[in-house]
Amino acid sequence: MAPPTRTALWMRLLIMATLLVALMTPLAAAQDNNNNNGNGDGGGNGSSATATASATASASATSSAPSATATAACGNSPGVIQIMTPTSSSYLQVGTEFNITWQYSALTNTSQFPAKSLVLYYQNQASTATWTESPGLNISTRAKSFLWKPPQMADGNYKVRLVADGLDPQQKMGGTCIPNGFPGPGTSATFRIINNIQLPQYPDSYGPNSGASTHWTTGQRWRAAMIGGATALIGLVSTLIL
């Protein structure tokens, strides 16, 4: 058998190249489709994530507005209430008035705040889980002192806390943050509360004084005077003789 000619070899190579191109074209097209689909999903996820982040930021901005001052934004330079008395050496008696005093820090805008109220809370340090509002108080928002009469409570160590306009996010008793210029809550030092000491009563075993009063008659007075005068005269004579 005669070997194939050069022309026949070139024809065979051309046929094989054509078949290879025909096989590769569908595979390339399928890969392009897959890439396009992947890019589309990624873009969709990115848009969704962006929309979710925007909605979250909007909700966060809405919820961060303080309830007491809806027009004021929360900031990084709020004021604070500084309670001066009671101090750590104070003893308060149940039912007896005590003068609680406080001041505002330099960052407090006292021309605007407190705007609505000042509320006093107290807390027994033996059970620090809760703060109890002292009922029936009417503390002026312009005041810096108040006569507080501790209600009935057990003896122990206590603290008091002043909250302005119901805004106390630290203790989760109102609001989410403290805006610039607003007086944040203030807490006192630990002091002592005691109840009235009731002394026991015992019967008087001695009874009233039953002795009769001594009343001198006129004659008794004259007799006493004469005896006194005679005694003085004897003393004088004795002095002259000696």
C-alpha positions in Angstrom: 0.0 0.0 0.0 1.4 3.4 -1.0 1.9 6.0 1.7 -0.6 8.9 1.8 0.4 11.9 -0.1 1.1 15.3 1.6 -2.2 16.6 0.3 -4.1 13.8 1.9 -2.4 14.4 5.3 -3.3 18.1 5.2 -6.9 17.2 4.4 -7.0 14.8 7.4 -5.7 17.5 9.8 -8.2 20.1 8.5 -11.1 17.6 9.1 -9.8 16.9 12.7 -9.5 20.6 13.4 -13.0 21.3 12.2 -14.4 18.5 14.4 -12.5 19.9 17.4 -13.9 23.4 16.9 -17.4 22.0 16.5 -17.1 20.2 19.9 -15.7 23.1 21.8 -18.2 25.8 20.7 -21.2 24.4 22.7 -19.1 23.9 25.8 -17.8 27.6 25.7 -21.4 28.8 25.3 -22.6 26.8 28.3 -19.8 28.3 30.4 -20.7 31.8 29.4 -24.3 31.2 30.4 -23.2 30.0 33.8 -21.0 33.0 34.4 -23.8 35.4 33.4 -26.2 33.7 35.8 -23.6 33.9 38.6 -23.1 37.6 38.0 -26.8 38.2 38.0 -27.3 36.5 41.4 -24.4 38.3 42.9 -25.8 41.7 41.8 -29.2 40.8 43.1 -27.8 39.8 46.4 -25.8 43.0 46.6 -28.9 45.1 45.9 -30.9 43.1 48.5 -28.1 43.6 51.1 -27.9 47.3 50.3 -31.7 47.7 50.7 -31.7 45.7 54.0 -28.8 47.8 55.3 -30.6 51.0 54.4 -33.8 49.8 56.1 -31.9 48.8 59.2 -30.1 52.1 59.4 -33.4 54.0 58.9 -35.1 51.9 61.7 -32.1 52.4 64.0 -32.1 56.2 63.4 -35.8 56.3 64.2 -35.6 54.2 67.4 -32.6 56.2 68.7 -34.5 59.4 69.1 -35.0 60.0 72.9 -38.5 60.0 74.1 -38.1 63.1 76.3 -36.7 65.3 73.5 -37.9 64.0 70.2 -36.2 66.9 68.2 -32.8 66.4 69.8 -30.4 63.9 68.4 -28.3 61.6 70.6 -24.7 62.8 71.0 -21.4 62.1 72.6 -21.4 65.1 75.1 -24.4 64.7 77.4 -24.7 66.3 80.8 -25.2 64.5 84.1 -27.0 65.1 87.4 -24.4 65.2 90.3 -26.0 64.3 93.6 -24.2 66.1 96.5 -26.2 64.8 99.5 -26.7 62.3 100.9 -23.0 61.3 101.2 -21.4 58.1 102.4 -21.5 59.4 106.0 -25.2 60.3 105.9 -27.8 58.6 108.2 -31.4 59.0 107.1 -34.3 58.2 109.4 -37.6 56.7 108.1 -40.3 59.3 108.4 -37.9 62.2 109.0 -37.1 64.8 106.3 -33.6 64.9 104.7 -32.4 67.6 102.3 -31.3 65.9 99.1 -29.1 68.3 97.0 -27.7 68.1 93.5 -26.1 70.1 90.7 -25.7 69.8 86.9 -22.5 69.2 85.0 -21.0 71.9 82.8 -22.3 70.1 79.6 -25.9 70.4 80.7 -28.1 72.9 78.9 -30.0 74.0 82.0 -32.0 76.6 80.0 -33.8 73.7 78.3 -33.5 70.7 80.5 -35.0 69.1 82.6 -38.1 70.0 80.6 -40.8 67.9 82.2 -40.0 66.2 85.5 -37.5 65.0 88.1 -38.2 61.6 89.6 -36.4 60.2 92.7 -35.7 56.4 93.0 -34.1 54.5 95.8 -32.4 51.1 96.0 -31.5 48.8 98.8 -27.9 47.7 98.2 -28.7 44.3 99.6 -30.9 43.8 96.6 -29.5 45.8 93.7 -31.7 44.4 91.0 -34.4 47.1 91.0 -34.9 50.8 91.7 -38.1 51.8 93.4 -39.8 55.1 92.7 -40.5 57.2 95.8 -44.2 58.0 95.4 -46.1 61.3 95.8 -43.2 63.6 95.1 -43.5 66.8 93.1 -39.9 68.0 92.5 -39.5 71.2 90.5 -37.4 71.0 87.4 -35.7 74.2 88.4 -34.8 73.0 91.9 -31.5 71.8 93.1 -32.6 70.5 96.4 -35.6 68.6 97.9 -36.7 67.6 101.3 -37.3 63.9 101.1 -39.0 61.9 103.8 -37.9 58.2 103.4 -41.0 56.0 103.3 -41.3 52.8 105.4 -38.4 50.5 104.5 -36.0 48.2 106.2 -32.8 49.3 107.9 -29.8 49.1 105.5 -27.5 50.7 103.0 -29.2 52.6 100.2 -28.7 54.8 97.2 -31.0 57.4 95.6 -31.1 58.2 91.8 -32.5 61.2 90.1 -33.9 60.8 86.6 -34.9 63.8 84.4 -37.8 63.6 82.0 -38.1 59.9 82.3 -34.8 59.3 80.4 -32.7 56.5 81.9 -31.3 54.1 79.3 -28.6 52.8 81.6 -31.2 51.2 83.9 -33.6 50.5 81.0 -36.2 52.7 82.6 -36.8 54.9 79.5 -35.2 56.1 76.3 -32.3 54.6 74.3 -29.6 57.3 74.7 -28.8 60.7 76.2 -28.7 63.6 73.8 -26.2 66.5 73.9 -26.9 69.0 76.6 -29.4 66.7 78.4 -28.7 65.8 82.1 -28.3 62.1 82.4 -29.4 60.3 85.6 -27.3 60.8 88.7 -26.8 58.3 91.6 -25.8 59.2 95.1 -23.2 57.6 97.3 -24.2 54.7 99.6 -25.8 56.0 102.8 -27.6 54.4 105.8 -31.3 54.4 106.5 -32.5 53.5 110.0 -36.0 53.3 111.5 -37.1 55.2 114.6 -35.8 53.6 117.8 -38.7 52.8 120.1 -37.5 52.6 123.7 -39.4 50.0 125.8 -41.8 51.4 128.5 -41.6 50.1 132.0 -43.9 50.8 135.0 -42.7 53.2 137.6 -42.0 51.0 140.6 -41.3 54.0 142.9 -44.5 55.9 142.4 -45.0 59.6 143.1 -43.4 61.3 146.1 -45.7 60.7 149.1 -43.8 62.7 151.8 -45.7 65.6 153.4 -44.4 69.1 152.6 -43.0 71.1 155.5 -44.8 74.3 156.3 -43.6 76.4 159.2 -45.9 78.4 161.4 -45.2 82.0 162.3 -44.1 80.9 165.8 -41.7 78.4 164.4 -40.2 81.0 162.1 -39.7 83.4 165.1 -38.1 80.7 167.2 -35.7 79.8 164.4 -34.8 83.4 164.0 -34.1 83.9 167.7 -32.0 80.8 167.9 -30.0 82.0 164.9 -29.6 85.5 166.4 -28.4 84.1 169.7 -25.9 81.9 168.1 -24.5 84.8 166.1 -24.3 86.9 169.3 -22.5 84.2 171.2 -20.0 83.9 168.4 -19.4 87.7 168.4 -18.8 87.8 172.2 -16.4 85.0 172.0 -14.5 86.8 169.4 -14.2 90.0 171.5 -13.1 88.1 174.6 -10.4 86.2 172.8 
